[in-house]
């Protein structure tokens, strides 16, 4: 939606929490994409789940429906309840690109939720469930799972060891001017980047 809004000039600034696709910039060469923060996407589970580490391939197989029981990944004999964002979500698009790849689709049996907060609530209250959320939404109501042995932390997302990291973009039609430029300059300023970190995301400038 953010890319489209910027391309069609229905918004002064569009926002996209995923990589902007080559076909989008080819269709609208005037798009000006500025990365203002980065965000890791964490795999989270209900507190009753004992599995603490999954490979990226196992995560793909779980969300595609190939793996359906926790016993298949070293846990108890319990069915998995998969929770995902809805179609059109930037978080889902980033997860599909970085985890699912071109050949695997999120299972149509997944419970779909409209926000990171809704996924967190669903996973925290649904036994045996698994979902994915922005690192900025992690709290003590859900458990995080290591991916390929790496904790989903800001440090690991920033140093490149955590494998599921996406850009958070501000997008304009052409170079920004006036108050739009002033706002984008503020977001990239030390004060703006301090707010990025305060909200649990990863700064792109120091």
C-alpha positions in Angstrom: 0.0 0.0 0.0 2.8 2.4 0.9 4.6 1.9 -2.4 1.4 2.4 -4.4 0.4 5.5 -2.4 3.8 7.1 -3.2 3.7 6.0 -6.8 0.1 7.4 -7.3 0.9 10.5 -5.2 -2.1 9.9 -2.9 0.3 10.4 0.0 3.3 12.6 0.5 5.2 9.8 2.1 4.6 6.1 1.6 5.8 3.4 4.1 6.9 -0.1 3.3 8.3 -2.7 5.7 9.9 -4.8 3.0 12.3 -4.5 0.1 10.8 -2.4 -2.7 10.6 -4.7 -5.7 12.5 -4.1 -8.9 9.3 -4.1 -10.9 7.9 -1.4 -8.7 10.8 0.9 -9.3 10.8 0.0 -13.0 7.1 0.9 -13.2 7.6 4.2 -11.4 11.3 5.3 -11.8 10.5 8.5 -9.8 10.2 6.5 -6.6 12.7 7.7 -4.0 13.2 5.0 -1.4 15.0 5.8 1.9 15.8 3.1 4.5 15.2 4.7 7.9 15.4 1.7 10.1 15.8 -2.1 10.1 13.7 -4.7 11.8 14.2 -8.3 12.6 11.2 -10.7 12.3 11.1 -13.1 15.2 9.5 -16.5 15.3 7.4 -16.7 18.5 5.7 -19.6 20.2 3.2 -20.2 23.0 4.8 -20.6 26.5 3.9 -24.3 26.5 6.2 -25.0 23.5 9.5 -26.6 24.6 11.3 -26.3 21.2 13.9 -23.5 21.5 15.8 -23.7 18.1 14.6 -24.2 14.5 16.5 -24.1 11.2 15.2 -21.7 8.5 14.2 -24.8 6.5 12.1 -26.1 9.4 10.4 -22.8 9.8 9.6 -22.8 6.1 8.2 -26.4 6.4 6.1 -25.4 9.4 4.5 -22.4 7.8 3.9 -24.2 4.5 2.2 -27.1 6.3 4.8 -29.7 5.5 5.6 -30.1 9.3 2.4 -30.2 11.4 3.4 -31.7 14.7 5.9 -30.5 17.3 7.3 -34.1 17.6 8.8 -33.6 14.1 11.2 -30.9 15.4 12.1 -32.4 18.7 9.1 -31.4 20.8 6.1 -33.3 22.3 3.4 -35.1 20.2 1.2 -32.0 19.8 -0.3 -30.5 16.7 1.1 -27.1 15.6 -1.2 -24.1 15.4 0.2 -21.7 12.8 -0.5 -18.0 13.0 0.3 -15.6 10.1 -0.3 -12.1 8.9 -2.9 -11.5 6.3 -2.2 -11.1 2.5 -0.9 -7.6 1.7 0.9 -7.2 5.0 4.5 -5.9 4.7 5.6 -8.2 7.5 4.1 -11.2 5.7 5.7 -10.1 2.4 9.1 -9.9 4.0 8.6 -13.2 5.8 7.6 -14.9 2.5 10.6 -13.4 0.7 13.2 -14.3 3.3 11.8 -17.5 4.7 9.3 -19.1 2.4 11.2 -18.4 -0.9 9.6 -18.6 -4.3 8.4 -22.2 -4.1 6.7 -22.5 -0.7 3.4 -20.9 0.3 2.0 -20.2 3.7 -0.6 -22.9 4.5 -4.2 -22.0 4.0 -4.9 -23.6 7.4 -3.0 -20.8 9.1 -4.9 -18.5 11.4 -4.6 -15.0 9.8 -4.3 -11.8 11.9 -4.3 -8.2 10.9 -1.3 -6.9 13.0 1.8 -7.9 14.8 0.0 -7.2 18.1 -2.8 -9.5 17.1 -0.4 -12.3 16.3 1.3 -11.9 19.6 -2.0 -12.0 21.5 -3.1 -15.1 19.5 0.1 -17.0 20.1 0.2 -16.1 23.8 -3.3 -17.4 24.3 -3.3 -20.5 22.0 -1.5 -23.6 23.2 1.0 -25.2 20.8 0.9 -22.2 18.5 3.7 -20.5 16.4 3.8 -17.2 14.6 6.1 -14.4 13.5 6.2 -10.8 14.6 8.4 -7.7 14.3 11.1 -7.7 17.0 9.7 -4.4 18.2 6.6 -6.4 19.4 8.5 -9.0 21.5 7.4 -9.1 25.1 7.2 -11.6 27.9 3.8 -13.0 26.8 5.4 -15.1 24.1 8.6 -17.1 23.7 11.1 -16.5 20.9 12.8 -19.3 19.0 16.4 -19.3 17.8 16.8 -19.5 14.1 19.9 -21.6 13.0 21.1 -21.3 16.6 20.9 -17.4 16.6 18.8 -15.5 19.1 16.4 -12.8 17.6 18.1 -9.8 19.2 18.7 -6.3 18.0 22.5 -6.9 18.2 22.3 -10.1 16.0 20.0 -8.4 13.5 22.4 -5.5 13.3 25.5 -7.6 12.9 24.0 -9.8 10.2 24.0 -13.1 12.1 20.2 -13.3 12.5 18.8 -14.3 9.1 15.3 -12.6 9.0 15.9 -8.8 8.8 14.0 -6.3 6.7 14.3 -2.6 5.9 11.7 -0.1 7.0 11.4 2.5 4.2 10.0 5.9 3.7 9.1 6.5 0.0 8.4 9.7 -1.9 7.6 10.5 -5.5 10.8 12.2 -6.5 13.2 14.0 -4.2 11.4 15.3 -1.1 11.1 19.0 -0.5 9.7 21.3 2.2 8.2 19.8 5.3 8.4 16.3 3.8 12.2 16.6 3.5 12.4 18.1 6.9 10.5 15.2 8.4 12.7 12.6 6.6 15.8 14.5 7.7 14.6 14.3 11.3 14.0 10.6 11.1 17.6 10.1 10.0 19.0 12.5 12.5 20.6 11.3 15.8 17.4 12.3 17.6 15.2 10.5 15.2 17.4 7.4 15.2 17.3 7.4 19.0 13.5 7.1 18.8 14.0 4.2 16.3 16.1 2.4 18.9 13.7 3.3 21.7 10.9 1.6 19.8 12.9 -1.6 19.5 14.1 -1.2 15.9 17.6 -1.0 14.5 19.1 2.4 13.6 20.7 2.9 10.2 22.8 6.0 11.1 24.7 6.8 14.2 
